[in-house]
Amino acid sequence: MNSSARSEHRRYSIALELRFKAAAGDQKICGTGRTTYMNSRELVFTSDRPLEPGMQAELAVAWPFLLDGRVRLQLVLQGVITHSQYGQVEARITRYHFRTRGEWEQPEKPVLREFPEAAPRIGRPMAATAHGLHA
């Protein structure tokens, strides 16, 4: 494999806020997350909602650089979810482009994740008391 072919598949570690819409049949999901790795062909990100392989997705990534030093941008990706487990999602990118964006409001309450296939807990559960947490 030559060096240009290897660089096409290299993943770049980058943590940026993202929002997404995903759909499969009648099921439609909107959510938020953060990028973990990306390149021109794939995106790996964390998700506040469980997603399924095969879902079509539109992902908007808050781009860290300003257009003309003053206009916020978002990288909009079209793709297909290829893998999802424990809130970590992989998507194959089919198209992408940049758009301008306004400020993104933060959710009022943190979103609690519920994943039915969650990893088992290790150790004893913690008990809360008036004096703090105890094992």
N, CA, C and O atoms as CSV, one atom per row, in Angstrom:
chain,resi,resn,atom,element,x,y,z
A,1,MET,N,N,0.858,-1.173,0.000
A,1,MET,CA,C,0.000,0.000,0.000
A,1,MET,C,C,0.904,1.237,0.000
A,1,MET,O,O,1.815,1.328,0.824
A,2,ASN,N,N,0.671,2.181,-0.902
A,2,ASN,CA,C,1.523,3.365,-0.944
A,2,ASN,C,C,1.091,4.369,0.122
A,2,ASN,O,O,0.027,4.221,0.722
A,3,SER,N,N,1.918,5.392,0.357
A,3,SER,CA,C,1.665,6.327,1.455
A,3,SER,C,C,0.404,7.149,1.239
A,3,SER,O,O,-0.264,7.494,2.214
A,4,SER,N,N,0.049,7.481,-0.015
A,4,SER,CA,C,-1.171,8.256,-0.241
A,4,SER,C,C,-2.409,7.428,0.068
A,4,SER,O,O,-3.395,7.970,0.566
A,5,ALA,N,N,-2.385,6.123,-0.214
A,5,ALA,CA,C,-3.520,5.260,0.104
A,5,ALA,C,C,-3.665,5.117,1.615
A,5,ALA,O,O,-4.781,5.117,2.133
A,6,ARG,N,N,-2.522,4.993,2.337
A,6,ARG,CA,C,-2.585,4.891,3.789
A,6,ARG,C,C,-3.158,6.157,4.405
A,6,ARG,O,O,-3.959,6.075,5.336
A,7,SER,N,N,-2.769,7.325,3.909
A,7,SER,CA,C,-3.239,8.573,4.506
A,7,SER,C,C,-4.732,8.783,4.286
A,7,SER,O,O,-5.370,9.470,5.083
A,8,GLU,N,N,-5.309,8.210,3.227
A,8,GLU,CA,C,-6.750,8.318,2.993
A,8,GLU,C,C,-7.542,7.637,4.096
A,8,GLU,O,O,-8.658,8.056,4.407
A,9,HIS,N,N,-6.976,6.585,4.696
A,9,HIS,CA,C,-7.686,5.811,5.701
A,9,HIS,C,C,-7.280,6.178,7.124
A,9,HIS,O,O,-7.805,5.602,8.077
A,10,ARG,N,N,-6.376,7.104,7.284
A,10,ARG,CA,C,-5.931,7.522,8.608
A,10,ARG,C,C,-7.077,8.223,9.318
A,10,ARG,O,O,-7.788,9.027,8.714
A,11,ARG,N,N,-7.257,7.922,10.591
A,11,ARG,CA,C,-8.265,8.587,11.412
A,11,ARG,C,C,-7.601,9.720,12.171
A,11,ARG,O,O,-6.497,9.572,12.695
A,12,TYR,N,N,-8.279,10.839,12.224
A,12,TYR,CA,C,-7.774,11.996,12.954
A,12,TYR,C,C,-8.603,12.181,14.211
A,12,TYR,O,O,-9.827,12.299,14.147
A,13,SER,N,N,-7.937,12.206,15.345
A,13,SER,CA,C,-8.611,12.387,16.624
A,13,SER,C,C,-9.018,13.846,16.758
A,13,SER,O,O,-8.175,14.743,16.722
A,14,ILE,N,N,-10.325,14.078,16.915
A,14,ILE,CA,C,-10.835,15.436,17.058
A,14,ILE,C,C,-12.142,15.371,17.842
A,14,ILE,O,O,-13.018,14.562,17.537
A,15,ALA,N,N,-12.264,16.226,18.849
A,15,ALA,CA,C,-13.453,16.243,19.712
A,15,ALA,C,C,-14.230,17.528,19.461
A,15,ALA,O,O,-13.848,18.598,19.936
A,16,LEU,N,N,-15.327,17.414,18.709
A,16,LEU,CA,C,-16.181,18.554,18.387
A,16,LEU,C,C,-17.636,18.197,18.676
A,16,LEU,O,O,-18.037,17.041,18.536
A,17,GLU,N,N,-18.414,19.181,19.074
A,17,GLU,CA,C,-19.838,18.990,19.323
A,17,GLU,C,C,-20.541,18.663,18.007
A,17,GLU,O,O,-20.192,19.205,16.958
A,18,LEU,N,N,-21.531,17.776,18.072
A,18,LEU,CA,C,-22.320,17.486,16.875
A,18,LEU,C,C,-23.771,17.270,17.232
A,18,LEU,O,O,-24.120,16.960,18.371
A,19,ARG,N,N,-24.607,17.443,16.226
A,19,ARG,CA,C,-26.039,17.144,16.298
A,19,ARG,C,C,-26.369,16.256,15.119
A,19,ARG,O,O,-25.735,16.342,14.068
A,20,PHE,N,N,-27.366,15.399,15.298
A,20,PHE,CA,C,-27.687,14.491,14.198
A,20,PHE,C,C,-29.176,14.224,14.104
A,20,PHE,O,O,-29.937,14.404,15.054
A,21,LYS,N,N,-29.560,13.780,12.899
A,21,LYS,CA,C,-30.877,13.221,12.608
A,21,LYS,C,C,-30.596,11.889,11.935
A,21,LYS,O,O,-29.789,11.817,11.008
A,22,ALA,N,N,-31.252,10.843,12.393
A,22,ALA,CA,C,-31.058,9.517,11.796
A,22,ALA,C,C,-32.425,8.876,11.574
A,22,ALA,O,O,-33.369,9.125,12.324
A,23,ALA,N,N,-32.518,8.056,10.542
A,23,ALA,CA,C,-33.799,7.431,10.220
A,23,ALA,C,C,-33.593,6.061,9.597
A,23,ALA,O,O,-32.617,5.806,8.891
A,24,ALA,N,N,-34.552,5.189,9.886
A,24,ALA,CA,C,-34.648,3.871,9.254
A,24,ALA,C,C,-36.131,3.529,9.235
A,24,ALA,O,O,-36.732,3.306,10.286
A,25,GLY,N,N,-36.721,3.486,8.048
A,25,GLY,CA,C,-38.160,3.236,7.945
A,25,GLY,C,C,-38.931,4.356,8.622
A,25,GLY,O,O,-38.708,5.531,8.332
A,26,ASP,N,N,-39.843,3.995,9.530
A,26,ASP,CA,C,-40.648,4.985,10.255
A,26,ASP,C,C,-39.927,5.540,11.478
A,26,ASP,O,O,-40.384,6.518,12.069
A,27,GLN,N,N,-38.819,4.937,11.863
A,27,GLN,CA,C,-38.088,5.369,13.058
A,27,GLN,C,C,-37.201,6.574,12.736
A,27,GLN,O,O,-36.347,6.511,11.852
A,28,LYS,N,N,-37.418,7.673,13.466
A,28,LYS,CA,C,-36.608,8.879,13.294
A,28,LYS,C,C,-36.064,9.292,14.651
A,28,LYS,O,O,-36.806,9.331,15.633
A,29,ILE,N,N,-34.764,9.601,14.716
A,29,ILE,CA,C,-34.107,9.952,15.971
A,29,ILE,C,C,-33.300,11.225,15.768
A,29,ILE,O,O,-32.588,11.360,14.774
A,30,CYS,N,N,-33.409,12.155,16.706
A,30,CYS,CA,C,-32.560,13.352,16.736
A,30,CYS,C,C,-31.760,13.298,18.029
A,30,CYS,O,O,-32.258,12.843,19.058
A,31,GLY,N,N,-30.519,13.765,17.969
A,31,GLY,CA,C,-29.710,13.727,19.174
A,31,GLY,C,C,-28.461,14.568,19.052
A,31,GLY,O,O,-28.260,15.296,18.079
A,32,THR,N,N,-27.627,14.445,20.075
A,32,THR,CA,C,-26.363,15.182,20.135
A,32,THR,C,C,-25.242,14.217,20.477
A,32,THR,O,O,-25.477,13.079,20.881
A,33,GLY,N,N,-24.035,14.693,20.308
A,33,GLY,CA,C,-22.877,13.884,20.645
A,33,GLY,C,C,-21.594,14.670,20.461
A,33,GLY,O,O,-21.600,15.897,20.368
A,34,ARG,N,N,-20.492,13.933,20.413
A,34,ARG,CA,C,-19.169,14.522,20.201
A,34,ARG,C,C,-18.363,13.618,19.293
A,34,ARG,O,O,-18.389,12.394,19.425
A,35,THR,N,N,-17.650,14.237,18.373
A,35,THR,CA,C,-16.796,13.443,17.495
A,35,THR,C,C,-15.641,12.857,18.302
A,35,THR,O,O,-15.208,13.432,19.300
A,36,THR,N,N,-15.158,11.715,17.856
A,36,THR,CA,C,-13.994,11.071,18.459
A,36,THR,C,C,-12.862,11.009,17.431
A,36,THR,O,O,-11.743,11.447,17.694
A,37,TYR,N,N,-13.176,10.457,16.262
A,37,TYR,CA,C,-12.230,10.348,15.153
A,37,TYR,C,C,-12.971,10.664,13.863
A,37,TYR,O,O,-14.184,10.476,13.768
A,38,MET,N,N,-12.227,11.147,12.870
A,38,MET,CA,C,-12.845,11.316,11.565
A,38,MET,C,C,-11.790,11.362,10.477
A,38,MET,O,O,-10.623,11.666,10.725
A,39,ASN,N,N,-12.229,11.051,9.262
A,39,ASN,CA,C,-11.463,11.283,8.043
A,39,ASN,C,C,-12.488,11.535,6.944
A,39,ASN,O,O,-13.670,11.719,7.235
A,40,SER,N,N,-12.059,11.546,5.704
A,40,SER,CA,C,-13.001,11.886,4.630
A,40,SER,C,C,-14.011,10.776,4.339
A,40,SER,O,O,-14.964,10.997,3.591
A,41,ARG,N,N,-13.822,9.590,4.913
A,41,ARG,CA,C,-14.718,8.466,4.633
A,41,ARG,C,C,-15.545,7.997,5.815
A,41,ARG,O,O,-16.580,7.358,5.629
A,42,GLU,N,N,-15.103,8.306,7.035
A,42,GLU,CA,C,-15.835,7.811,8.193
A,42,GLU,C,C,-15.757,8.782,9.355
A,42,GLU,O,O,-14.858,9.618,9.443
A,43,LEU,N,N,-16.736,8.641,10.249
A,43,LEU,CA,C,-16.820,9.452,11.449
A,43,LEU,C,C,-17.131,8.523,12.611
A,43,LEU,O,O,-18.025,7.682,12.518
A,44,VAL,N,N,-16.399,8.673,13.695
A,44,VAL,CA,C,-16.675,7.940,14.927
A,44,VAL,C,C,-17.063,8.993,15.958
A,44,VAL,O,O,-16.364,9.992,16.128
A,45,PHE,N,N,-18.192,8.762,16.652
A,45,PHE,CA,C,-18.674,9.754,17.600
A,45,PHE,C,C,-19.428,9.100,18.749
A,45,PHE,O,O,-19.860,7.951,18.649
A,46,THR,N,N,-19.581,9.843,19.838
A,46,THR,CA,C,-20.427,9.405,20.933
A,46,THR,C,C,-21.821,9.955,20.678
A,46,THR,O,O,-21.978,11.000,20.047
A,47,SER,N,N,-22.824,9.253,21.167
A,47,SER,CA,C,-24.209,9.638,20.921
A,47,SER,C,C,-25.018,9.562,22.205
A,47,SER,O,O,-24.821,8.664,23.024
A,48,ASP,N,N,-25.937,10.518,22.376
A,48,ASP,CA,C,-26.831,10.476,23.521
A,48,ASP,C,C,-28.060,9.609,23.255
A,48,ASP,O,O,-28.916,9.469,24.129
A,49,ARG,N,N,-28.156,9.037,22.078
A,49,ARG,CA,C,-29.286,8.176,21.702
A,49,ARG,C,C,-28.740,6.898,21.059
A,49,ARG,O,O,-27.735,6.947,20.349
A,50,PRO,N,N,-29.391,5.760,21.301
A,50,PRO,CA,C,-28.948,4.533,20.630
A,50,PRO,C,C,-29.298,4.581,19.140
A,50,PRO,O,O,-30.430,4.898,18.774
A,51,LEU,N,N,-28.338,4.269,18.297
A,51,LEU,CA,C,-28.528,4.232,16.845
A,51,LEU,C,C,-28.262,2.813,16.357
A,51,LEU,O,O,-27.544,2.048,17.001
A,52,GLU,N,N,-28.848,2.472,15.213
A,52,GLU,CA,C,-28.727,1.118,14.675
A,52,GLU,C,C,-27.968,1.122,13.354
A,52,GLU,O,O,-28.128,2.049,12.560
A,53,PRO,N,N,-27.140,0.102,13.100
A,53,PRO,CA,C,-26.487,-0.006,11.796
A,53,PRO,C,C,-27.536,-0.010,10.682
A,53,PRO,O,O,-28.605,-0.605,10.814
A,54,GLY,N,N,-27.203,0.666,9.588
A,54,GLY,CA,C,-28.102,0.759,8.446
A,54,GLY,C,C,-28.925,2.039,8.428
A,54,GLY,O,O,-29.504,2.380,7.397
A,55,MET,N,N,-28.987,2.754,9.548
A,55,MET,CA,C,-29.745,4.008,9.574
A,55,MET,C,C,-29.053,5.047,8.699
A,55,MET,O,O,-27.825,5.137,8.684
A,56,GLN,N,N,-29.845,5.831,7.972
A,56,GLN,CA,C,-29.344,6.981,7.216
A,56,GLN,C,C,-29.231,8.144,8.198
A,56,GLN,O,O,-30.119,8.341,9.028
A,57,ALA,N,N,-28.154,8.910,8.112
A,57,ALA,CA,C,-27.946,9.974,9.084
A,57,ALA,C,C,-27.464,11.255,8.425
A,57,ALA,O,O,-26.737,11.232,7.432
A,58,GLU,N,N,-27.890,12.374,9.003
A,58,GLU,CA,C,-27.323,13.680,8.684
A,58,GLU,C,C,-26.715,14.186,9.975
A,58,GLU,O,O,-27.403,14.301,10.989
A,59,LEU,N,N,-25.420,14.490,9.940
A,59,LEU,CA,C,-24.694,14.923,11.124
A,59,LEU,C,C,-24.140,16.316,10.888
A,59,LEU,O,O,-23.512,16.570,9.859
A,60,ALA,N,N,-24.364,17.216,11.824
A,60,ALA,CA,C,-23.846,18.584,11.731
A,60,ALA,C,C,-22.799,18.758,12.820
A,60,ALA,O,O,-23.113,18.696,14.009
A,61,VAL,N,N,-21.551,18.976,12.408
A,61,VAL,CA,C,-20.428,19.116,13.333
A,61,VAL,C,C,-20.100,20.604,13.475
A,61,VAL,O,O,-19.911,21.300,12.477
A,62,ALA,N,N,-20.032,21.087,14.716
A,62,ALA,CA,C,-19.672,22.488,14.975
A,62,ALA,C,C,-18.199,22.670,14.607
A,62,ALA,O,O,-17.314,22.199,15.322
A,63,TRP,N,N,-17.941,23.355,13.487
A,63,TRP,CA,C,-16.581,23.508,12.991
A,63,TRP,C,C,-15.838,24.529,13.860
A,63,TRP,O,O,-16.414,25.559,14.212
A,64,PRO,N,N,-14.573,24.269,14.213
A,64,PRO,CA,C,-13.868,25.143,15.165
A,64,PRO,C,C,-13.320,26.441,14.564
A,64,PRO,O,O,-12.856,27.304,15.308
A,65,PHE,N,N,-13.360,26.598,13.255
A,65,PHE,CA,C,-12.788,27.790,12.624
A,65,PHE,C,C,-13.895,28.675,12.064
A,65,PHE,O,O,-14.939,28.187,11.633
A,66,LEU,N,N,-13.651,29.977,12.077
A,66,LEU,CA,C,-14.629,30.944,11.593
A,66,LEU,C,C,-14.357,31.292,10.136
A,66,LEU,O,O,-13.205,31.342,9.704
A,67,LEU,N,N,-15.417,31.529,9.390
A,67,LEU,CA,C,-15.318,32.012,8.023
A,67,LEU,C,C,-15.076,33.516,8.091
A,67,LEU,O,O,-15.817,34.232,8.765
A,68,ASP,N,N,-14.064,33.993,7.411
A,68,ASP,CA,C,-13.698,35.414,7.426
A,68,ASP,C,C,-13.463,35.931,8.837
A,68,ASP,O,O,-13.622,37.123,9.100
A,69,GLY,N,N,-13.083,35.032,9.751
A,69,GLY,CA,C,-12.772,35.434,11.116
A,69,GLY,C,C,-13.973,35.819,11.964
A,69,GLY,O,O,-13.798,36.307,13.080
A,70,ARG,N,N,-15.217,35.609,11.457
A,70,ARG,CA,C,-16.381,36.057,12.231
A,70,ARG,C,C,-17.633,35.199,12.080
A,70,ARG,O,O,-18.540,35.322,12.904
A,71,VAL,N,N,-17.726,34.342,11.074
A,71,VAL,CA,C,-18.956,33.576,10.820
A,71,VAL,C,C,-18.740,32.119,11.233
A,71,VAL,O,O,-17.817,31.457,10.757
A,72,ARG,N,N,-19.627,31.618,12.146
A,72,ARG,CA,C,-19.552,30.217,12.575
A,72,ARG,C,C,-19.926,29.290,11.420
A,72,ARG,O,O,-20.774,29.607,10.586
A,73,LEU,N,N,-19.263,28.134,11.400
A,73,LEU,CA,C,-19.529,27.130,10.373
A,73,LEU,C,C,-19.921,25.810,11.001
A,73,LEU,O,O,-19.624,25.542,12.165
A,74,GLN,N,N,-20.598,24.984,10.206
A,74,GLN,CA,C,-20.836,23.597,10.572
A,74,GLN,C,C,-20.509,22.721,9.368
A,74,GLN,O,O,-20.800,23.075,8.226
A,75,LEU,N,N,-19.909,21.590,9.642
A,75,LEU,CA,C,-19.641,20.595,8.614
A,75,LEU,C,C,-20.833,19.649,8.618
A,75,LEU,O,O,-21.088,18.977,9.617
A,76,VAL,N,N,-21.562,19.592,7.514
A,76,VAL,CA,C,-22.750,18.744,7.419
A,76,VAL,C,C,-22.382,17.489,6.643
A,76,VAL,O,O,-21.935,17.557,5.499
A,77,LEU,N,N,-22.577,16.347,7.281
A,77,LEU,CA,C,-22.215,15.055,6.711
A,77,LEU,C,C,-23.467,14.224,6.473
A,77,LEU,O,O,-24.351,14.177,7.329
A,78,GLN,N,N,-23.550,13.577,5.333
A,78,GLN,CA,C,-24.578,12.582,5.043
A,78,GLN,C,C,-23.880,11.234,5.131
A,78,GLN,O,O,-22.756,11.089,4.652
A,79,GLY,N,N,-24.528,10.253,5.734
A,79,GLY,CA,C,-23.875,8.955,5.831
A,79,GLY,C,C,-24.799,7.861,6.302
A,79,GLY,O,O,-26.006,8.050,6.449
A,80,VAL,N,N,-24.199,6.708,6.535
A,80,VAL,CA,C,-24.902,5.513,6.983
A,80,VAL,C,C,-24.221,5.018,8.248
A,80,VAL,O,O,-22.996,4.915,8.299
A,81,ILE,N,N,-25.011,4.711,9.265
A,81,ILE,CA,C,-24.470,4.155,10.501
A,81,ILE,C,C,-23.997,2.727,10.199
A,81,ILE,O,O,-24.762,1.905,9.695
A,82,THR,N,N,-22.740,2.446,10.509
A,82,THR,CA,C,-22.186,1.115,10.234
A,82,THR,C,C,-21.994,0.278,11.489
A,82,THR,O,O,-21.959,-0.951,11.417
A,83,HIS,N,N,-21.867,0.936,12.645
A,83,HIS,CA,C,-21.647,0.216,13.904
A,83,HIS,C,C,-22.090,1.111,15.054
A,83,HIS,O,O,-21.916,2.329,15.004
A,84,SER,N,N,-22.660,0.505,16.084
A,84,SER,CA,C,-23.077,1.267,17.256
A,84,SER,C,C,-23.101,0.345,18.458
A,84,SER,O,O,-23.750,-0.701,18.444
A,85,GLN,N,N,-22.374,0.753,19.517
A,85,GLN,CA,C,-22.342,-0.051,20.729
A,85,GLN,C,C,-21.958,0.817,21.908
A,85,GLN,O,O,-20.967,1.546,21.852
A,86,TYR,N,N,-22.743,0.742,22.983
A,86,TYR,CA,C,-22.474,1.474,24.228
A,86,TYR,C,C,-22.302,2.972,24.003
A,86,TYR,O,O,-21.474,3.598,24.665
A,87,GLY,N,N,-23.063,3.559,23.086
A,87,GLY,CA,C,-22.997,4.998,22.860
A,87,GLY,C,C,-21.887,5.446,21.933
A,87,GLY,O,O,-21.768,6.641,21.661
A,88,GLN,N,N,-21.073,4.529,21.440
A,88,GLN,CA,C,-20.012,4.833,20.473
A,88,GLN,C,C,-20.522,4.412,19.097
A,88,GLN,O,O,-20.912,3.260,18.910
A,89,VAL,N,N,-20.522,5.336,18.130
A,89,VAL,CA,C,-21.134,5.094,16.831
A,89,VAL,C,C,-20.122,5.329,15.719
A,89,VAL,O,O,-19.297,6.239,15.803
A,90,GLU,N,N,-20.187,4.506,14.680
A,90,GLU,CA,C,-19.372,4.700,13.482
A,90,GLU,C,C,-20.313,4.919,12.308
A,90,GLU,O,O,-21.331,4.240,12.170
A,91,ALA,N,N,-19.948,5.890,11.454
A,91,ALA,CA,C,-20.747,6.174,10.266
A,91,ALA,C,C,-19.836,6.271,9.048
A,91,ALA,O,O,-18.745,6.835,9.122
A,92,ARG,N,N,-20.293,5.715,7.923
A,92,ARG,CA,C,-19.593,5.870,6.643
A,92,ARG,C,C,-20.132,7.124,5.989
A,92,ARG,O,O,-21.342,7.266,5.813
A,93,ILE,N,N,-19.247,8.032,5.629
A,93,ILE,CA,C,-19.631,9.313,5.046
A,93,ILE,C,C,-19.836,9.142,3.548
A,93,ILE,O,O,-18.977,8.601,2.851
A,94,THR,N,N,-20.994,9.611,3.053
A,94,THR,CA,C,-21.274,9.535,1.618
A,94,THR,C,C,-21.190,10.907,0.946
A,94,THR,O,O,-20.864,10.992,-0.238
A,95,ARG,N,N,-21.477,11.975,1.684
A,95,ARG,CA,C,-21.394,13.348,1.162
A,95,ARG,C,C,-21.095,14.287,2.317
A,95,ARG,O,O,-21.387,13.976,3.472
A,96,TYR,N,N,-20.508,15.441,2.001
A,96,TYR,CA,C,-20.303,16.451,3.030
A,96,TYR,C,C,-20.168,17.833,2.394
A,96,TYR,O,O,-19.755,17.969,1.242
A,97,HIS,N,N,-20.527,18.852,3.173
A,97,HIS,CA,C,-20.385,20.243,2.750
A,97,HIS,C,C,-20.416,21.135,4.001
A,97,HIS,O,O,-20.794,20.685,5.083
A,98,PHE,N,N,-20.023,22.371,3.843
A,98,PHE,CA,C,-20.054,23.329,4.942
A,98,PHE,C,C,-21.272,24.229,4.808
A,98,PHE,O,O,-21.717,24.536,3.702
A,99,ARG,N,N,-21.810,24.651,5.961
A,99,ARG,CA,C,-22.887,25.639,6.037
A,99,ARG,C,C,-22.555,26.609,7.161
A,99,ARG,O,O,-21.798,26.283,8.075
A,100,THR,N,N,-23.126,27.798,7.083
A,100,THR,CA,C,-22.995,28.711,8.209
A,100,THR,C,C,-23.958,28.250,9.289
A,100,THR,O,O,-24.910,27.520,9.011
A,101,ARG,N,N,-23.708,28.680,10.530
A,101,ARG,CA,C,-24.583,28.279,11.641
A,101,ARG,C,C,-24.648,29.388,12.677
A,101,ARG,O,O,-23.745,30.218,12.780
A,102,GLY,N,N,-25.739,29.389,13.446
A,102,GLY,CA,C,-25.862,30.271,14.600
A,102,GLY,C,C,-25.292,29.571,15.824
A,102,GLY,O,O,-24.689,28.504,15.714
A,103,GLU,N,N,-25.485,30.177,16.991
A,103,GLU,CA,C,-25.043,29.528,18.226
A,103,GLU,C,C,-25.942,28.344,18.518
A,103,GLU,O,O,-27.147,28.391,18.271
A,104,TRP,N,N,-25.356,27.292,19.043
A,104,TRP,CA,C,-26.122,26.131,19.454
A,104,TRP,C,C,-26.407,26.263,20.927
A,104,TRP,O,O,-25.490,26.445,21.727
A,105,GLU,N,N,-27.690,26.173,21.300
A,105,GLU,CA,C,-28.056,26.223,22.707
A,105,GLU,C,C,-27.737,24.883,23.345
A,105,GLU,O,O,-27.833,23.832,22.711
A,106,GLN,N,N,-27.360,24.944,24.603
A,106,GLN,CA,C,-27.100,23.724,25.362
A,106,GLN,C,C,-28.425,23.211,25.921
A,106,GLN,O,O,-29.292,24.013,26.269
A,107,PRO,N,N,-28.603,21.882,26.016
A,107,PRO,CA,C,-29.829,21.354,26.614
A,107,PRO,C,C,-29.963,21.848,28.050
A,107,PRO,O,O,-28.964,22.028,28.747
A,108,GLU,N,N,-31.220,22.070,28.497
A,108,GLU,CA,C,-31.446,22.543,29.856
A,108,GLU,C,C,-31.047,21.506,30.884
A,108,GLU,O,O,-30.477,21.853,31.918
A,109,LYS,N,N,-31.333,20.244,30.621
A,109,LYS,CA,C,-30.987,19.170,31.545
A,109,LYS,C,C,-30.048,18.211,30.834
A,109,LYS,O,O,-30.160,18.021,29.622
A,110,PRO,N,N,-29.122,17.603,31.570
A,110,PRO,CA,C,-28.296,16.582,30.923
A,110,PRO,C,C,-29.164,15.407,30.506
A,110,PRO,O,O,-30.109,15.048,31.208
A,111,VAL,N,N,-28.851,14.814,29.379
A,111,VAL,CA,C,-29.598,13.671,28.874
A,111,VAL,C,C,-28.972,12.412,29.457
A,111,VAL,O,O,-27.767,12.192,29.336
A,112,LEU,N,N,-29.796,11.596,30.086
A,112,LEU,CA,C,-29.307,10.337,30.643
A,112,LEU,C,C,-29.354,9.277,29.563
A,112,LEU,O,O,-30.368,9.124,28.882
A,113,ARG,N,N,-28.281,8.557,29.404
A,113,ARG,CA,C,-28.216,7.528,28.380
A,113,ARG,C,C,-28.799,6.231,28.901
A,113,ARG,O,O,-28.574,5.851,30.050
A,114,GLU,N,N,-29.543,5.561,28.055
A,114,GLU,CA,C,-30.054,4.231,28.373
A,114,GLU,C,C,-29.728,3.325,27.206
A,114,GLU,O,O,-30.267,3.490,26.111
A,115,PHE,N,N,-28.853,2.376,27.435
A,115,PHE,CA,C,-28.477,1.429,26.407
A,115,PHE,C,C,-28.730,0.039,26.959
A,115,PHE,O,O,-28.085,-0.370,27.924
A,116,PRO,N,N,-29.658,-0.692,26.363
A,116,PRO,CA,C,-30.019,-1.999,26.912
A,116,PRO,C,C,-28.846,-2.971,26.970
A,116,PRO,O,O,-28.833,-3.863,27.819
A,117,GLU,N,N,-27.859,-2.819,26.083
A,117,GLU,CA,C,-26.746,-3.744,26.087
A,117,GLU,C,C,-25.557,-3.195,26.865
A,117,GLU,O,O,-24.413,-3.544,26.574
A,118,ALA,N,N,-25.814,-2.344,27.843
A,118,ALA,CA,C,-24.739,-1.682,28.592
A,118,ALA,C,C,-23.827,-2.709,29.251
A,118,ALA,O,O,-24.262,-3.798,29.626
A,119,ALA,N,N,-22.572,-2.349,29.382
A,119,ALA,CA,C,-21.581,-3.220,29.997
A,119,ALA,C,C,-21.929,-3.437,31.467
A,119,ALA,O,O,-22.435,-2.523,32.118
A,120,PRO,N,N,-21.668,-4.622,31.997
A,120,PRO,CA,C,-21.967,-4.875,33.405
A,120,PRO,C,C,-21.079,-4.004,34.299
A,120,PRO,O,O,-19.941,-3.690,33.952
A,121,ARG,N,N,-21.624,-3.624,35.453
A,121,ARG,CA,C,-20.858,-2.828,36.417
A,121,ARG,C,C,-19.896,-3.725,37.154
A,121,ARG,O,O,-20.191,-4.892,37.410
A,122,ILE,N,N,-18.758,-3.186,37.492
A,122,ILE,CA,C,-17.748,-3.949,38.210
A,122,ILE,C,C,-17.714,-3.449,39.642
A,122,ILE,O,O,-17.747,-2.241,39.873
A,123,GLY,N,N,-17.650,-4.360,40.612
A,123,GLY,CA,C,-17.575,-3.966,42.013
A,123,GLY,C,C,-18.953,-3.808,42.625
A,123,GLY,O,O,-19.976,-4.088,41.999
A,124,ARG,N,N,-18.947,-3.344,43.882
A,124,ARG,CA,C,-20.194,-3.167,44.610
A,124,ARG,C,C,-20.807,-1.822,44.284
A,124,ARG,O,O,-20.081,-0.872,43.992
A,125,PRO,N,N,-22.145,-1.716,44.327
A,125,PRO,CA,C,-22.775,-0.419,44.095
A,125,PRO,C,C,-22.442,0.549,45.226
A,125,PRO,O,O,-22.195,0.132,46.357
A,126,MET,N,N,-22.438,1.837,44.913
A,126,MET,CA,C,-22.154,2.874,45.896
A,126,MET,C,C,-23.459,3.281,46.571
A,126,MET,O,O,-24.496,3.371,45.914
A,127,ALA,N,N,-23.415,3.526,47.875
A,127,ALA,CA,C,-24.588,3.978,48.615
A,127,ALA,C,C,-24.383,5.433,49.020
A,127,ALA,O,O,-23.314,5.805,49.504
A,128,ALA,N,N,-25.398,6.243,48.822
A,128,ALA,CA,C,-25.294,7.658,49.190
A,128,ALA,C,C,-25.795,7.835,50.611
A,128,ALA,O,O,-26.833,7.281,50.973
A,129,THR,N,N,-25.072,8.600,51.425
A,129,THR,CA,C,-25.489,8.934,52.776
A,129,THR,C,C,-25.365,10.430,52.950
A,129,THR,O,O,-24.925,11.131,52.039
A,130,ALA,N,N,-25.740,10.915,54.085
A,130,ALA,CA,C,-25.636,12.348,54.379
A,130,ALA,C,C,-24.186,12.795,54.397
A,130,ALA,O,O,-23.908,13.985,54.248
A,131,HIS,N,N,-23.255,11.866,54.576
A,131,HIS,CA,C,-21.828,12.192,54.685
A,131,HIS,C,C,-21.073,11.924,53.392
A,131,HIS,O,O,-19.850,12.063,53.372
A,132,GLY,N,N,-21.747,11.548,52.315
A,132,GLY,CA,C,-21.074,11.290,51.037
A,132,GLY,C,C,-21.370,9.899,50.533
A,132,GLY,O,O,-22.319,9.253,50.977
A,133,LEU,N,N,-20.547,9.436,49.597
A,133,LEU,CA,C,-20.718,8.120,48.995
A,133,LEU,C,C,-19.859,7.112,49.714
A,133,LEU,O,O,-18.706,7.392,50.043
A,134,HIS,N,N,-20.416,5.931,49.964
A,134,HIS,CA,C,-19.675,4.850,50.596
A,134,HIS,C,C,-19.900,3.575,49.815
A,134,HIS,O,O,-20.990,3.331,49.298
A,135,ALA,N,N,-18.834,2.747,49.734
A,135,ALA,CA,C,-18.941,1.454,49.050
A,135,ALA,C,C,-19.671,0.456,49.887
A,135,ALA,O,O,-19.853,-0.686,49.467
